[in-house]
Amino acid sequence: VREWKAAETLGIDARLCTETELPFPVETALRFEGQARFHPLSFLKAVAEPLEIYEQTAVRSVQGKRVMTDRGVVTAEQIVFACHYPFLNVPGYFFMRMHQERSYVLSLEGTPRMEGMYLGIDEDGLSFRPQGDLLLLGGGNHRTGENSAGGQYQRLREAAKTYWPESAEAAAWSAQDCMTLDGVPYIGRYSASTPDWYVATGFQKWGMTSSMVSALLITGLITEGKSPWEQAFTPQRFNPSASARTLMRDTAQAAKGLARKFLTPPREDIEALPRGHGGVVEYDGEKVGVYKDEAGEAFIVSVRCPHLGCQLEWNPDEKSWECPCHGSRFDHRGRLLEGPAQTHLTE
């Protein structure tokens, strides 16, 4: 109801209702009219047509107007950090002001066709989004590095069979995004000391919407030196009343992740680890991460995140090592999947 009243105040077309296309009753739903639904990759393809884009070129550092990559140095008057999670810890200190969360999706065939898109806001809520003849069923949100028990895909599969027993799974995948202290993205100047650097991050899993805001806002800052939305999204903000509780929780989580490598004993040894599973074990007197594949081959990696040293945790749903502090992820061989870490794990 509070969101509905806020929408009314802003002139957004919204109304409360109880009738939906969902396969279960709801107490209340807030309906927003005139929503757009489009394929993000088709959109990106059209946007990218007039651009010259260089792929597979990792940026290692940025100094002033110089961008150092593993294939050469690029010089630019303005630099935009649109890399999901800002990998430079200083300035900006974004690692102190964000954490990352994951969520999971099933693509289903053979379900009744839906016209609307639905987001469940309850704890453990589900989301529903039609795409052609498919239905995308999402859920299973958790902080990155906090899914040692697994079962997120299984929960979605059980929901699918409950609501649509004749449905079939066409595909399954997961996603990850940055979460800010106050629930508002960081869009604008990277820091007060770097006026020609800009950043767009902390989209809170609203990537298509927030990316459009970022494009308009940063374009205005670069071309005109200002934007009407600059203060609302500025990365330099800190609102104690909105952020204090989240800051304390994130700080405690980072402290716990750092303490794990010193205080937490290894949970099992390599011989006891079942095939197809991963975990923290003792090997040659040290804690290491081990994944044992179905053939019995063991892959041993360091469980120290190369970003800031937190102990990694195994995610059985994705068979990946994940950092509970800042969200870096690595495959079972220790190869970097996503940052802010910039290097692979040591073996």
Salt bridges, closest charged atoms under 4 A:
GLU33 OE2 - ARG15 NE 3.46
GLU33 OE2 - ARG31 NE 2.76
ASP70 OD2 - ARG60 NH2 3.61
GLU77 OE1 - LYS65 NZ 3.52
GLU101 OE2 - HIS99 NE2 3.06
GLU101 OE1 - LYS205 NZ 3.60
GLU115 OE2 - ARG113 NE 3.71
GLU146 OE2 - ARG260 NH2 3.30
GLU169 OE1 - ARG157 NE 2.71
ASP182 OD2 - ARG237 NE 2.76
ASP196 OD2 - LYS65 NZ 3.04
GLU230 OE2 - ARG189 NH1 2.82
ASP250 OD1 - HIS99 ND1 3.26
ASP250 OD1 - ARG143 NH1 3.04
GLU313 OE2 - ARG260 NE 3.74
GLU313 OE1 - ARG267 NH1 3.20
GLU322 OE2 - ARG102 NE 3.69
GLU322 OE2 - ARG329 NE 3.27
ASP331 OD2 - ARG335 NE 2.70
GLU338 OE1 - HIS84 NE2 3.95
GLU338 OE2 - ARG102 NH1 3.81
GLU338 OE2 - ARG329 NH1 3.01
